[in-house]
Amino acid sequence: MLLLHICCGPCSFIPVKHLKANGVEFKGYFYNPNIHPLQEYLARREALTQVARLLDFEVIFDDAYDLEDFLTKVIFEPHRPKRCEVCYYLRLSKTAKKAKELGFSALSTTLLFSPFQFHELIRDIGEEVAKKEGLSFYYQDFRPYYYEGKKLAVEAGIYRQKYCGCIFSEKERFIKRLQKS
């Protein structure tokens, strides 16, 4: 059985459909203390609840919204890709520990869906944390299906976020806007 770390509802469409089509037994796992502000976290949590209902799969929600822990870990690495590496490690190591605790044999993540993430870094960290816990890491490059997944989310009326989730990515989004105007 596989524990699938899920960053948000829209990014889960394609990985979930793939796992189901390949007969992989799994449960979703929502652990994302990086998301800021709390209203955004709640909107993403609700979007995942809707997708889980729509695609009929179970999600374990870890609502330890530990923004302070996330910030203390990335404060000295606020720029990409280093802060992303810290963030991936935080979320995937927690997923691996939860998978081991619950008796799963593998883990993966919907972070592998987004072309805006550091894909190889996610894969490397996923493999590392899985190995530490005696698990395997299920790797699949879902990026080629990004626009298909985006379309599915739009058609289903699922909330789609405008930035990665952390306060730093939110700032970068607005800085880009200011630079364009």
NUTI-942339 format. One record per residue (C-alpha): residue in one letter; x, y, z. Coordinates in steps of 0.001 Angstrom, whole numbers, plus 524288, in hexadecimal, padded with zeros to 5 digits. Each point is the difference from the previous one (the first is absolute). Example, Ala and Ser with C-alpha at 12.3 -4.5 7.8 and 13.67 -1.06 7.14 Angstrom:
NUTI-942339
A8300C7EE6C81E78
S8055A80D707FD6C
//
This chain:
NUTI-942339
M800008000080000
L804E380D9A7FC7E
L7FE7980CC380776
L7FEAA80B337F64C
H8042D80D3C80515
I7F684809CA7FA11
C8036480E577FF01
C7F2928044E7FB07
G7F3A77FB827F948
P803178040D7F1FB
C80D2F7F92B80023
S7F9CF7F356804A3
F7F73B7FD3C7F438
I80A387F9E37F723
P8080E7F89A80A39
V7F39E7FA4280606
K7FA997FC047F2C4
H80D277F9E07FC88
L800E97F85B80CBF
K7F2277FB0E7FE8A
A802047FC467F1B4
N80C157F832803E2
G7F9497F91280B42
V808708065B80A67
E7F9898001080D5D
F8021580D1F8068D
K7FB3080A3080964
G8024B80E817FEE9
Y8074B807A480A5A
F7FE6E80EB08017C
Y80B3E805F980791
N803E180D9F7FBAF
P8048F8093480AD4
N80646808867F595
I7F311805917FB37
H7FDA380E1A803E4
P7F70E80660803F6
L7F6FD7F714807B0
Q7F47B803937F729
E807BC7FAD77F45F
Y803037F38A80778
L7F18D7FE0C802E4
A7FC2D802AA7F1D5
R809BD7F5D17FB2E
R7FB997F64F80A42
E7F1D4801B47FBBB
A803C37FEAF7F1A3
L806917F3068030A
T7F4037FB858077B
Q7F7E7802BF7F3CC
V809657F8C07F708
A800897F45680943
R7F1357FF547FFF0
L7FF95801677F133
L80A797F5A37FD4D
D7FC417F77280B8E
F80C647FE89807E7
E803698018380E47
V8086D80AFC80553
I806AB800D680D24
F8004D80E48803ED
D80B51803BB808C2
D7FB5380D32804A0
A80C1880318807EC
Y800A780D497F982
D80DAE80269804FF
L8036280C287F859
E809FC803FB80A47
D8079C7F3527FE46
F80003801CA7F13E
L8048780E1F80121
T80AEF7FCD480996
K804F87F5C07F675
V7FFF8808B97F3EF
I8030480D60805BD
F80E697FEF87FCC2
E7FD2A7FA597F28E
P7F53E809057FAD5
H803A27FECD7F199
R7FD077F5777F613
P804347F5387FE8E
K805DA7FEC880DAE
R7F37A803898074D
C7F8867F66C7F774
E809A77F5578037E
V7FDBB802B080E78
C7F1478001F7FDDE
Y7FFD87F35E7F81A
Y808477F95680A4B
L7F71F8048580AFF
R7F3957FB357F976
L805457F3797FA21
S8073D7FBB180C3F
K7F374801DC807D3
T7F8B57F82B7F5A3
A80A0F7F511800BA
K7FF027FF8180ECD
K7F1247FFAE7FF49
A800857F5577F5A7
K808C47F7A78088B
E7F79F8029480C0D
L7F3B37FBAE7F8C1
G8061C7F40D7F9C4
F80105804CE7F1FA
S80AEB7FABB7F774
A801D580BA67F6FB
L7FDCE80E767FE50
S7FF11809D67F510
T7FBD380E1A7FE2A
T7F78D808467F729
L80B39809B97FFA4
L8049F7F7B57F47D
F7F498805967F827
S803FE80E4C7FF8C
P809708052C7F5B1
F802C780B4C8095E
Q806837F75880A32
F80DE17FAB280025
H7FCBA7F2697FB46
E80D237F9338017D
L8018B8059B80D9F
I7F2A57FA9F803D4
R803877F2A07FABD
D80D387FFEA806F1
I7FA2E8043F80D05
G7F4B57F6777FE93
E8096A7F4CA7FDD4
E8089A8044780B62
V7F5288014180A15
A7F97D7F3707FB71
K80CBC7F8898017F
K8020B8058C80DBD
E7F2D27FA688040B
G801B27F3077F8EE
L7F6038036A7F58C
S80044801887F15C
F7FD8580C7C7F883
Y7F64A7FF0D7F4DB
Y8051A808BB7F541
Q7F80D804B37F474
D8021F80C3F7F805
F7F256805C37FEFA
R8044380CF87F9F4
P7FC177FC3F7F20F
Y7F1E67FF6F804DB
Y8004780D55806A4
Y7F68B806CE7F6BD
E7F6CA7F4648000D
G7FFB68005980EE1
K7FE0B80EA080013
K7F47E7FE677F6AB
L7F9E87F58A808B8
A800F68091080BC3
V7F9CF80B457F884
E7F4F87F7707FAD6
A7FD3A7FAEE80DBD
G7FFE780DDB8058F
I80B217FCF580970
Y8071C80B5C8066F
R80D14802437F963
Q80A858075580733
K8082C80ABE7FA06
Y80D097FCC980682
C807AA7F4AF805C1
G7FB1F8026A80DB6
C80AAE806078081D
I800E080E4380395
F80C448015A7F7BD
S7F9697FAE67F3A8
E7F4898090B8029A
K8095C80B80800D0
E806A87FBD37F34F
R7F2D37FF787F93B
F7FCE280E07803B3
I80DC4804D67FCF2
K7FE6D7FA9D7F227
R7F32E8075A7FEB7
L8064380C9B8048F
Q80B347FE677F680
K7F68F7FDFE7F4B0
S7F82B80C45802FF
//
